[in-house]
Amino acid sequence: MTNYLASLPANIDIAIIGAGPQALTLVTHLLQKRKTMRDRFWVFDASGRWMNRWFHQFAALEIPHLRSPAVHHPHPNPYALRSFAENRESEFFPPYDLPGTQLFQEFCQDVIHQWGLPDKLVRADVSSIEPTMVLKRSRFRLELSNGQSVIARRVVLATGAGRKIVPDWVDKIASAYPKDRLCHAQSVDLGNVQIADEQVLIIGGGLTSGHLAVGAAARGAKVMLMSRRRLQEKWFDAEPGWLGPKYLKDFWAEPNWQRRWEMIQEARNGGSMTPKMMFQLRRLERQGKLRFYPECQMVEARWQDNQWQVDCDDGQGYECQRIWYATGTGFDATVDPLLKNVIDAYPIPIVKGLPVLDQHLRWSGCELFVMGGLAALQIGPVARNLYGGKMASDRIVPALTKPTLAGSISSAVNRKVFG
């Protein structure tokens, strides 16, 4: 575990917040472009480990392989994973050479050490980003969870995961209940649950719901899989055309930010299952281990007699001992605590929670850059995915390495946006 708070300078050039796949992709692309940037950035993450949350979630849900093909990963060379996995063909899954979870984890660890990144990671949570002036120059004061603070000239927000989406009925539950009997998918660890012979209700139509269902059934639970619409089958979150000009050309040409947001929703179209996952779920249904409840939404849940009494909008009532809701995560800059002071100091248009950034994914008026789902208005529907990290890095790296791009473009965008 890394902890370099004692040697952290009081003033730094670039602060990268988050140590997940987006941040790792940015750092490798930055060093590929200019090795001398190594001494100019620090990465902040509460866990003190690169890719910690990513690896934990894959292990907790027992996900066997990625949903993205082998060419999508944090290394600048798209074929680096293939080279790393020489003689490990059995760890790529058909039909799109999807890398196995263990293989991908080992590859990422190799990338981290190959680029000398363990010593660039600070084990600290950034609790606030406060725009400030130092010697008449715009800077950011980062408050850290341990009480320390650091001044950064530039900041990249690469936290990526978004906030948990909690259904309305959860907040309306009046009765007290054991906390482990109602969980968001991110809080479920299949390796640590005893659920044999329990009725487990899983809510959601995305791939996470599928992994939870398979894991619960394997542990002897009787699974109820409830979704607000019929389950969709898709190999990827969004069509591959969104990775290149086929679809992005029209997206980037669209001047109306509201319309761009609508295009993103249409492209992702909520959660979906892969054909392979649907095959597994239908097999469990035939075996009597799982029941589908499509086009059904929870209205109310009550903890009574050591189980849940559930009412749905179809007028039916159900009983179960445990509820896991895989309702996903959302991105909204207006409720992100790290962006509160930035929004106050540098107000910009925000559409349905997504900020209107400049072409380098920079917050207009300052040197804050955004990666992941919050950059979707510029990157498109795959902004939160692995390839979205590469697309974001291709935009941010030039602005970090070329002094001529600092400030001038933000000013130009300010004039364009605010007239």
N, C-alpha and C positions, 0 to 999 in steps of 0.2 A: 504494500500500500504506500502511496506517495504522499508526502507532506513536506512542502518546502516553504511554509509560512515564515519561518525564521529568516530565510534568505530572500524573501520576496521584496523587490525594490519598492520604495514608496511611490515612484512614478514609473509607469510602463507605457510602451507604445500601443500594443494591441492586447486587449483582454477578450478571450473567447469563453463564453459562458455555456457550459455543457460539454460533456465528453462522450457523446454518443456517435452514431455513424455519420451524422451531418458534420459535426466538428472534426472528426477524424478525416473525413474526405477533404474538408477545407484545408486542414493543416498539411496533408500530403501534397495537395495541389499547389499550395503556397510554397513549400520547400522545393518542389519540382521546378517551379518557376524561378525561385531565387533562394539558394541555400543560406545566404546571409541573413534571411529573415528569422532564422532560428532564435537569435538572441533578442528578438523584438516582440515576441508574444508569450503569453502565459494562458493556460487553460484552467478554468475553475469548475470543479464538480464536487458535490458533497460527499460522494462515495470514495473519492481518491483513486478510482479505477476507470480506465478507458472502457467504454462499451458496457459498463456494469449493469445498467437497467435492461439493455437489450438482451444480454446473455441471461440475466435472471428471468426475464419474461419467457424466453424460449424454453428454459429449463422448467419453469413453473407450470407451463401449459403443455410440456412434453411435445413440442413441435419438432417433427422429424427433419424438415427441410424448409428452405426459404420459398417464398412465392415468386421471387425475382430470379431471372436467369443468371448464369455464371459470370456474365460480363458486367453485371451490376454489383459494385463493391467499392470500398473507400480508396483503393489504389489508383493512381492516375493511369496506369496501363490497363486497359480493359481485359487483357489476356493474362494478367498476373495471377489470378486465382487458378486458371487452367495450368499455368506453369508450376505453381506451387503444388497442385494436386496430381502431378504426373504419377501414373501407375495407381491412381485411386478412382478409376472410372466408376466403380460400384457405388461411390458416394455422390454421384450425380443422378437425379431422379427425372424420369421422362414426364412429359414429352419435350420439355424445354431446357434440359440440363440444369435443373434446379439444385443448387448445392446443398448437401446435408448440413444440418445444424452444427455438428461437431467439426466438420471440415471447415465451415465458414468461420467458426470461432478460432480455430487454430490458425487459419489464414490471417485473421484480423490481429491476433497476437503477434504473428510474424511481422506484419506491417508495422505495428506499434514499435517493435524492437528494431526492425530494419531502419526505420526513420529516426530512431533515438528519441522517442516521445515520452517514455515514462518520467523523465526528469523535467518535463514541461508542464506537468499536471499538478495543480495545487488542490489539496484536499480541503475544500471550503465551499460553502454554499454562499452565493451572492444574494443578499436579502433585498438590496435596492440599488438602482442606478440613478444617480442624481447629477444632472447637467450642472456644471459649475464653470467659473472662470479662474484661470491661473495665469498671472502676468498678462492679462488681457487676451488670453487665448482660451478657446472653448475646450473644455475637458469634461470627463465624467468621474465622479467619485463613486466607487463601488464599496458598499458596506458589506462586510463579510460576517458570516454567522458566528464567528468567534470574537467579534467585537473590533477586529482590525478593519482598516479601510485602505484603499489604494486608489491612486489617480491614474486614469487611463486616457490616452489621446484618442484612441479608437476602440470601439466595442463591437463584437459580433455576437448576437444573440442566437445561439444554436441549441437551445434546450429541446426543441423538436417534439416532445411527446404530446403536448396539448393538455387540456384539462379534462378530467373525467366528466362525461355527460351522465347526470343522475336523473332518472325519470321522476316526474312530478309526484307520483304516488308514494315514492320512498319518503319524501319529506312529510307526507300526511299520515304516516303510521303513528297512531297514538299510543299503542301498548308497548311496554318494554319487551325486549327480545334479546336472546343471546347474539352478540355481534357477529359471530362466525356463521350464523344462519342466514345472513343477508349480506352479500358482498358484490362489489364491482369486480369484473373479470380481472382487473389488474391486481386485486388483493388475494386472488385464489392461487394457492400452490398445491397442485395435484398430489405432490409427493408427501404432503403433510395433512391429508384429510382422511378421516375414517367414515366412509359413507355407504358401506355394504348394506343392502336392503332398504336404504332410504329412497324416498321419492325426491329427486332433485329437479327443480324447475330452472331451466336456462332460458333467458330472454335475450333475443337478438338474432339477426339473420346473417351475420358476418362470419368470416372464417374462424374468428376467436370462439364463437359459440360452438362451432363444429369440433374444435380441439377439446373444449371443455366437455362436450357430450361424449366424445370417444373416451376421454380419460375417466369420466365418471362411470360410464358403462363398464369399463375394464376393471373397476373397483367394486363391482357388484351393485351399483345403484340402478334404480329404474329412472330413466331420463325422460323428462317432458321438455320438448324444444318448442318454444313459443316465439312467433315472429309476427310483426304487424302486417306483413304481406307474404305472398308466396316466395319461397327461397329462390334466389337467382343463382344460376351457374355461370361462372366466368373464371378463366384461368388467372386473370390479373385484375387489380383494382380498377384500372382504366385501360382502354384499348391501347395496344402498342403504338398506334399512330400518334398518340400524345407524347411520345418520346422524341419526335422529330417534326419536320416541316409539314407532314401530311395534314395534321390537325392544328399544329401550333401556328402555322402561317396565318390562318384566319383569326386565331385567338389573339395573337400579338398585334394584328392589324385592327382589332376592335377597340375603338376609342372610348366606348362607354363602359365604365368600371362595373356598374351594376350588371350589365349584360355579360361581362367576363365572369362575374361571380356565378351567374346562372349557368354558363357553359361548364364551369367546374362541377356544379351540382349534377348537371345532366351527364357529364362524363363518368363521374364516380358512382352516381345513382345508388347511394347507400351501400350497405354491406352485401357481400356475395360469397358464395361457396365455390371452391374449385370442383370440377367434375369428379376428381378423385375423392374429395371429402364427401360429396353427395353419395357416391358409391358406398362408402363406409357407413354412412348414416342410414341408408336404405337397408343395408345388410343388418344393422342393429335393429331396425324396425321389424324386419322379417323374423328375427330371433326373439322378438318380444321384449327387447331391452330398452326400446325408445319409442316414443309416440310424438308425432308432429302435431303442432297446433298453429297452422298458418292463418293469416288474416285475423289475428286475435291479439287484443291489447289489454294489458292489465289495467284495472280501474282502481282496485283497492286490495290491500293485503292486511290481515290481522293475525297477530300471534296469539294463538288460543289452544289450550290443552297440549302444549309442547309441539305444536306444528302450525304451519301457515294455512289460513283460510283465505283463498284467493278468489276475487270476483273479476270477471272480464267483460269486455264490451259486447260479447256475444250472448250475454245473459246467463252464462254458465258459471258454476262455482267449482273450484278444485282445491285439493289438499296436497300439501307437500311438507317435507321437513327442512328443506333448504332452498334458497333462491340465489342464483348467480345471474346478475344482469350484465351482459356484454353489449352495452349500448354505446360503446366507442368513446372517442375523445373529440373535443372541439377546439377551435382556435378563435380567440377573440382578444384583440389587443386592448380593448377598452376595460377588460377585467383582469388583465395580466398585471400582477403587482410590480413586476420589474419595469413595466412601461409607463406606470402612472406619472412619474415625474417628467419623463420624456414627452409624453402627450401634453402635459401642462406647459412645458417650456417650448415645445415645437409642435403646435397643433397642425395636423395634416388630415386630408380626407381619409376616412375609414369606412369601408363598405361591408356591411354585415360582419363586422369584426375584423376584417382584413385591411391592413394599411396600404395606401397607395405609395409605393416606394419608387425610387428612381431606377434607371436601367442597371445600376450596380447593386440593387437591393439595399440602397441606403435611405435612411429616414431623412427626408428633406430638411435641410437647414443644419444638420449636424453629422457627425461621423459615427453613427450607429448603423450597423448592418444587420439584416434579419435573414435567417435561413429556416427551412422547414415549412410547415403548413401555413404559417403567417405570411409567407412570401408567395402564396398561390396566385395572387392577381398578376404577378409578373412571370412566374415559372409555369403555371398551369396546374392541371389536376394531379400531376405526380410530384408536386413540390415536397410532400412529406416522405416520399419513398427514397430508396437508395439512389436511384438515378437522378431524382430531384436534387440530392446533395451535390452531385457532379455538376448539374446545370447551374445551381446556385454558386458553386465554387468558380465556375467559368466566368461568372459576372463579378464576383467580389474580389477575386485575386488581382485583377488588373488595377482596381481602385486602391488596393493595399500596397501595391508595388510601384505604381507610377505616380510620382508627386504631381504631375500635371493634371491628374484626374481628381485630386483632393479638393473638395470644396466647390470648384467651378461648376461641376455638373449639378450638384445639389442646388446651387443658386439658380441655375437655368431652369431646373424642374420647378422650383418655387415660383418663378415668374410664370411658367406655363400653367401650373396648377391653380395658383391664386390670381392669375391675370395681371 
